[in-house]
Amino acid sequence: MNPVMETIRNRRSVRRFRQDQLRREDLDVILEAAIWAPSGHNAQPWHFLVIQDREKIDKMSEKTISLMADSPIEWVRKLAGKEGYHVFHRAPTVIVVSGKEPGENLLFPHADCSAAIQNMLLAAESLGIGSCWIGLTVFLFGIPEEVKSLGIPEDYRPLYSVCFGYKDDSFVPPAPPRKEGKVSFYQAQKS
Ligand SMILES: Cc1cc2nc3c(=O)[nH]c(=O)nc-3n(C[C@H](O)[C@H](O)[C@H](O)COP(=O)(O)O)c2cc1C
């Protein structure tokens, strides 16, 4: 298999990490992958906040869980009540990805940031680093004081988090099966 496809196929959402911190050179490769993502009109409307503070990561997890517990969505409430649940799966590094506010000249910040995130996940996999895209911090990012505490530049809004850490090789996450019937073709009729 070609190496890009191999990386794409092998990447899994990892939810168990070693506790040793990422080497700086590995983190730099992941961040480089992020900024080389495509973006609409080449806006590059992203910001990456790297958090490597155990206490801050744990506090963010606790606060998110307390907000999830009041969610109208049943599976979110259930997850919040799950014994031992940690929003960042106890990863040593969390990157908060923020996008500029959409406006007249900026149409797709969400998509641009998502492209950057996928690049980071694949770069991490290529280095043997586990990662997991975290959407549930949307609960935390709805609270202005929590956002302020992150010190993200003023005109950016946090959208997602991504957690990273070296993989715990004693646990290989199974690949969730892919759904069928997600591709169709529209082709010119041959006369
Ligand atoms: C937008 C988005 C949000 C996600 N949010 C979470 C999350 O909050 N917590 C988590 O553990 N996984 C999260 N995931 C990971 C998905 O659960 C995972 O990608 C999916 O189950 C498929 O598994 P795979 O990544 O191993 O292929 C998220 C993925 C995406 C793309």
The ligand as a Tripos MOL2 file, in Angstrom:
@<TRIPOS>MOLECULE
LIG
   31    33     1     0     0
SMALL
NO_CHARGES

@<TRIPOS>ATOM
      1 C1        -15.7840   16.3280   14.6120 C.3       1 LIG1
      2 C2        -15.3400   15.1850   15.4760 C.ar      1 LIG1
      3 C3        -15.5550   15.2320   16.8350 C.ar      1 LIG1
      4 C4        -15.1350   14.1720   17.6470 C.ar      1 LIG1
      5 N1        -15.2780   14.2790   19.0080 N.ar      1 LIG1
      6 C5        -14.8050   13.3020   19.8170 C.ar      1 LIG1
      7 C6        -14.8240   13.4750   21.2270 C.ar      1 LIG1
      8 O1        -15.2690   14.4880   21.7660 O.2       1 LIG1
      9 N2        -14.3290   12.4550   21.9880 N.ar      1 LIG1
     10 C7        -13.7810   11.3330   21.4310 C.ar      1 LIG1
     11 O2        -13.3240   10.4690   22.1870 O.2       1 LIG1
     12 N3        -13.7550   11.1450   20.0930 N.ar      1 LIG1
     13 C8        -14.2280   12.1140   19.2670 C.ar      1 LIG1
     14 N4        -14.1300   11.9810   17.9040 N.ar      1 LIG1
     15 C9        -13.5330   10.7610   17.3200 C.3       1 LIG1
     16 C10       -14.6130    9.8630   16.6810 C.3       1 LIG1
     17 O3        -15.3530    9.2480   17.6950 O.3       1 LIG1
     18 C11       -13.8900    8.8280   15.7670 C.3       1 LIG1
     19 O4        -13.2360    9.5050   14.7320 O.3       1 LIG1
     20 C12       -14.8510    7.8020   15.1620 C.3       1 LIG1
     21 O5        -15.4340    7.0020   16.1570 O.3       1 LIG1
     22 C13       -14.1470    6.8830   14.1470 C.3       1 LIG1
     23 O6        -13.0510    6.2170   14.7370 O.3       1 LIG1
     24 P1        -11.5730    6.3640   14.1250 P.3       1 LIG1
     25 O7        -11.1770    7.8280   14.2740 O.co2     1 LIG1
     26 O8        -10.7000    5.4570   14.9380 O.co2     1 LIG1
     27 O9        -11.6150    5.9750   12.6820 O.co2     1 LIG1
     28 C14       -14.5290   13.0250   17.0680 C.ar      1 LIG1
     29 C15       -14.3030   13.0010   15.6950 C.ar      1 LIG1
     30 C16       -14.6710   14.0750   14.8960 C.ar      1 LIG1
     31 C17       -14.3670   14.0370   13.4240 C.3       1 LIG1
@<TRIPOS>BOND
     1     1     2 1
     2     2     3 ar
     3     2    30 ar
     4     3     4 ar
     5     4     5 ar
     6     4    28 ar
     7     5     6 ar
     8     6     7 ar
     9     6    13 1
    10     7     8 2
    11     7     9 ar
    12     9    10 ar
    13    10    11 2
    14    10    12 ar
    15    12    13 ar
    16    13    14 ar
    17    14    15 1
    18    14    28 ar
    19    15    16 1
    20    16    17 1
    21    16    18 1
    22    18    19 1
    23    18    20 1
    24    20    21 1
    25    20    22 1
    26    22    23 1
    27    23    24 1
    28    24    25 2
    29    24    26 1
    30    24    27 1
    31    28    29 ar
    32    29    30 ar
    33    30    31 1
@<TRIPOS>SUBSTRUCTURE
     1 LIG1         1 GROUP 0 **** ****
